[in-house]
Structures are given as structure tokens and as C-alpha cells.
Amino acid sequence: MTKPSNEPSAHYDRVTRSWGYLLGEDLHYGWFTQGGEPLSEATTALTRQMAALAAFQPGAAVLDVGCGTGSPACHVAAHYGVSVLGISTSVEGISAAKERAARLDLSERVRFEVRNGMNNGLPSNGFDRVWVMESSHLMDDKAALLRECARALRPGGRLVLCDVIRRRELPLGEVLRHAKEFALLRNVYGRAKMISLADYEGLAAEAGLTPVSSQDISAPTQPTFDRWRDNAARHREEVVALVGEDYLDAFAQSCDVLDRFWSDGTLGYGLFAAEKPA
């Protein structure tokens, strides 16, 4: 049997429908202020934290890099009066995003296209805000991503980014001890590369952007794993029908691995913003 590809776009196409059950409708982590909130409330809260940092102005043009199935793009268009172009390398994700926008009667204000965030092919200086929500870890050339974000921004525009981050360097011996766990995460979530908040700051500066905010939000995102475990148990039948029992069991194990990495300071979650000089 051929092992499924964990290349980001191919992997995402394969698992998108099952992730709707496992990760929730928004397909990203949650921001938990109390700890006991429903996942849907917490994922909306994280989107709102990003939006607050973006400081949207009505009529602004927004580029959503790695737009998933379009939930955050539709949310910000509906609530902040902006227009959004969402891009992703996943054909399955873009198809689902277009269906979402049509269902919400937002197709005139939210568009979705298959493009690569590391080489997006869009005109320079075309957007007031660039939004990168939990997709940068899947892009192997972070410098290219930041350069493209900077190029797409108009002078005075702002980049906002949130994602899983590396919180400490791992000695070789520890990397080897965790090799099976890293392989598990790769098979469940696709091939990824995490960097630190300081790395994002440095790459943004190299791209000509001025960092304006950098927050470690590992603590309020950690309860996400409890909700994902609950979803795996609650929707076992539906997920098995889509991607099989082996994948579901691996997903449940991955929640335990990530929870431990959050607790021991190996991985976490960051929220970052930078501006293009006017």
C-alpha cells in the first residue's frame, strides 16, 4: 500500500473534510480565556484577536495567505467591511471556501484562488493587510513567504500572522529521542517547519517590514487539544469513513504529543504583526 503524501497541498486535499470534524469548522486553534469554552467560541476568539491586531478599516483590501476553507476570510469580510482574496495551494480547500462564500452571500466581497504564498504571482502594493493564519508552518521557505507578503502590501500596510512556533532549540539527542513523535505529527498534519517568534521578526525585518507586535499565546491555545480529542471520539464514525481508522488513531495520539510539547516548552503558538513603511 502506498503511504499517503505529507506534502502540504496533497495532504491538505486528502484530510480537509475530516478536519472539519476533528479541528472544527474554522480549522485552526482556539483562544481560551476561561478554559472551558466550546471550541467554536475559542476559534472565533482567535480570529478576533488577529482582526484586532490587523486594525481593519472599512473598504480595506486583504490578502489571506493559506486561507483554508475560507472561514476566517468570510468572518472578517462580514464583520469588518473589508474585501478579501484568499489563496491556497489546496484545490480541495479553495473549492470548499468558494462554496462557503456563496452560501453566506459573500462572493462579491470574498474571492479565493489557487496560488502559492511563497510565490503568489499577484501585483505589488495591492493590499492594505496581509493575513497569514496558521499556514506559515507548512511553507518551507519562510523568507520567501515574508518577502511576498511585504511585496503585496501597500506602503503603510500591515502583516498579521499567527501560527505554531518553536519555543526552544532541541539538542540532537532530544531530536533523536522524539523522532517517532515528530514522524507522527508529520503524518497527521503534513510536512511542517516551525520557527521562533524571533525568527519571524528577523525575516520580516529582512523583507523590509517593521515588527510592531510579537506575542507568545501558548497558554490560551493549549486547551485546543482537549477539544480535538473530544471531537475525535465524538466523530469517530464519520472520520473513519473519510480517512480510515489508522489516521483517526494517529490524530488522537498527536493531540497527546502536542499537549506535552506545549507543556514542556518545545512548541507553542505565536501572534505577530509588522508594518510596511509608508
C-alpha positions in Angstrom: 0.0 0.0 0.0 1.3 3.4 -0.9 1.8 5.7 2.0 -0.2 9.0 1.7 1.9 12.0 0.8 2.5 14.5 3.6 3.4 17.3 1.1 1.3 20.2 2.4 -1.1 20.6 -0.6 -1.6 16.9 -1.3 -2.0 16.2 2.4 -4.5 19.0 2.9 -6.6 17.9 -0.1 -6.8 14.4 1.5 -7.7 15.4 5.0 -9.8 18.6 4.6 -13.2 17.1 5.0 -12.1 15.0 8.1 -10.5 18.1 9.7 -13.9 19.8 9.7 -15.0 17.1 12.2 -11.7 17.0 14.1 -10.5 20.6 14.2 -13.9 22.3 14.0 -15.4 24.4 11.3 -12.7 27.1 11.4 -9.8 24.6 11.0 -7.5 26.3 13.5 -6.6 26.6 17.1 -8.7 28.4 19.7 -8.0 31.2 22.1 -9.4 30.1 25.5 -9.8 32.9 28.1 -11.6 30.6 30.7 -10.5 27.2 29.5 -14.0 25.7 29.3 -15.3 27.4 26.3 -16.6 25.4 23.3 -14.1 25.1 20.5 -16.2 27.1 18.1 -16.2 30.0 20.5 -12.5 29.8 21.1 -11.6 29.6 17.4 -13.7 32.7 16.7 -11.9 34.4 19.6 -8.6 33.8 18.0 -9.8 35.2 14.7 -11.0 38.3 16.5 -7.6 38.6 18.2 -6.0 38.6 14.8 -8.5 41.1 13.5 -7.9 43.4 16.4 -4.1 43.3 15.6 -4.9 43.9 11.9 -6.8 47.1 12.8 -9.0 46.8 9.8 -10.5 49.9 8.1 -13.8 49.5 6.2 -13.0 49.1 2.5 -9.5 47.7 3.1 -8.2 45.1 0.7 -7.0 42.0 2.5 -4.9 39.1 1.2 -5.4 35.9 3.2 -2.4 33.6 2.6 -3.2 30.0 3.3 -6.9 30.6 3.6 -8.0 27.0 4.4 -11.7 26.5 3.7 -12.4 30.2 4.0 -13.9 30.6 7.4 -11.7 33.5 8.7 -11.8 35.3 5.4 -15.6 35.2 5.4 -15.7 36.3 9.1 -13.6 39.4 8.6 -15.4 40.4 5.4 -18.8 40.1 7.1 -17.8 41.8 10.4 -15.2 44.4 9.3 -16.4 45.7 5.9 -13.2 44.6 4.1 -12.7 42.7 0.8 -10.6 39.5 0.9 -8.7 37.5 -1.6 -7.9 34.1 -0.1 -5.1 31.9 -1.6 -4.1 28.4 -1.0 -2.3 25.6 -2.8 -5.1 23.2 -1.9 -7.7 22.7 -4.7 -10.0 21.0 -2.2 -9.7 23.9 0.3 -10.3 26.5 -2.4 -13.4 24.7 -3.6 -14.8 24.5 -0.1 -14.0 28.2 0.5 -15.9 29.2 -2.6 -18.9 27.2 -1.5 -18.8 28.8 1.9 -18.7 32.3 0.5 -21.6 31.6 -1.9 -23.6 30.0 1.0 -23.0 33.2 3.1 -23.8 35.5 0.2 -20.2 36.9 0.3 -19.0 36.0 -3.1 -18.8 39.7 -4.2 -16.5 40.6 -1.3 -14.5 37.4 -0.8 -12.7 35.6 -3.6 -10.5 32.5 -3.5 -7.7 31.4 -5.9 -5.2 28.6 -6.0 -1.8 30.3 -5.5 1.4 29.7 -3.6 2.1 32.0 -0.7 5.8 31.8 -1.3 5.4 33.0 -4.9 1.9 34.3 -5.2 2.1 36.0 -8.7 0.0 38.9 -7.5 0.7 42.6 -8.3 2.9 44.5 -5.9 1.4 47.1 -3.5 -2.1 45.7 -3.9 -3.3 45.1 -0.4 -3.8 47.1 2.8 -3.5 44.0 5.0 -1.9 40.6 4.6 -3.4 37.9 6.9 -1.4 34.6 7.5 -3.4 32.4 9.9 -1.8 29.1 10.8 -0.4 28.4 7.4 3.2 29.6 7.5 4.4 26.4 9.3 3.6 24.5 6.1 5.7 26.7 3.9 9.4 25.6 3.9 10.8 28.9 2.7 9.7 31.4 5.3 11.9 34.1 3.9 10.2 33.9 0.6 6.8 34.0 2.3 7.7 37.2 4.2 9.1 38.8 1.1 6.0 38.1 -0.9 3.8 39.4 2.0 5.9 42.6 2.1 5.8 43.0 -1.7 2.0 42.6 -1.8 1.4 45.2 0.9 0.9 48.9 0.1 3.1 51.4 2.0 1.7 51.8 5.5 0.0 48.3 5.2 0.2 45.6 7.9 1.0 41.9 8.0 -0.6 39.8 10.8 0.4 36.2 11.3 -0.3 33.5 13.9 1.0 30.0 13.9 2.6 27.2 15.8 6.1 28.2 16.9 9.3 26.7 18.1 9.9 27.9 21.7 13.3 26.4 22.3 16.2 24.8 20.4 16.4 21.0 20.7 19.8 19.3 21.1 20.4 16.5 18.7 19.9 13.8 21.3 16.5 15.1 22.1 15.6 15.3 18.5 16.5 11.7 18.1 14.5 10.7 21.2 11.5 12.4 19.7 11.9 11.1 16.2 8.8 8.9 16.3 6.7 11.7 17.7 7.9 14.1 15.0 7.1 11.5 12.4 3.6 11.1 13.8 3.0 14.8 13.6 4.2 14.9 10.1 1.9 12.1 9.0 -1.1 13.6 10.7 -0.7 17.3 9.8 1.7 17.3 6.8 5.3 18.3 6.4 5.9 21.4 8.5 8.7 23.5 9.8 8.3 25.6 12.9 10.4 28.7 13.7 10.5 31.0 16.7 8.8 34.4 17.1 12.3 36.0 17.0 12.9 34.3 13.6 9.7 35.8 12.2 10.7 39.2 13.5 14.1 38.8 11.8 12.7 37.6 8.5 10.1 40.4 8.5 12.8 43.0 9.0 14.9 41.5 6.2 11.8 41.8 4.0 11.6 45.5 4.7 8.8 45.3 7.4 8.9 46.8 10.8 7.7 44.4 13.6 5.1 46.1 15.8 3.8 43.2 17.9 5.0 39.8 19.0 3.1 37.7 21.5 3.5 34.2 22.8 0.0 32.9 23.2 0.8 29.3 24.0 -1.2 29.2 27.3 -4.5 30.3 25.9 -4.3 28.0 22.9 -3.3 24.8 24.8 -6.9 23.7 25.7 -7.4 23.2 22.0 -6.0 19.7 22.3 -8.7 18.7 24.8 -11.4 19.8 22.3 -9.7 18.0 19.4 -9.6 14.8 21.5 -13.3 15.1 22.2 -14.0 15.6 18.5 -12.0 12.5 17.6 -14.1 10.4 20.0 -17.4 12.1 19.1 -17.0 11.9 15.3 -15.1 8.6 15.1 -17.5 7.0 12.6 -17.6 10.0 10.2 -13.8 10.4 10.2 -13.1 6.7 9.8 -15.4 6.7 6.7 -13.3 9.6 5.2 -9.7 8.8 6.1 -9.7 5.5 7.9 -9.2 4.2 11.4 -5.4 4.4 11.3 -5.4 8.1 10.6 -8.0 8.8 13.3 -6.0 6.9 15.9 -2.8 8.7 14.9 -4.7 12.0 15.2 -5.7 11.2 18.8 -2.1 10.3 19.6 -0.9 13.6 18.0 -3.1 15.6 20.4 -1.2 14.0 23.3 2.2 14.7 21.7 1.4 18.3 21.1 0.0 18.8 24.5 3.2 17.5 26.0 5.3 19.7 23.7 3.3 22.8 24.8 3.7 21.8 28.5 7.5 21.3 28.3 8.1 24.5 26.2 9.2 22.8 23.0 6.4 24.1 20.8 3.7 26.8 21.3 1.8 29.4 19.5 2.6 32.9 18.4 0.9 36.0 17.2 2.9 38.5 15.2 2.4 41.8 13.3 4.7 44.0 11.2 4.1 47.1 9.0 5.5 48.3 5.7 6.9 51.8 6.0 4.8 54.5 4.5 
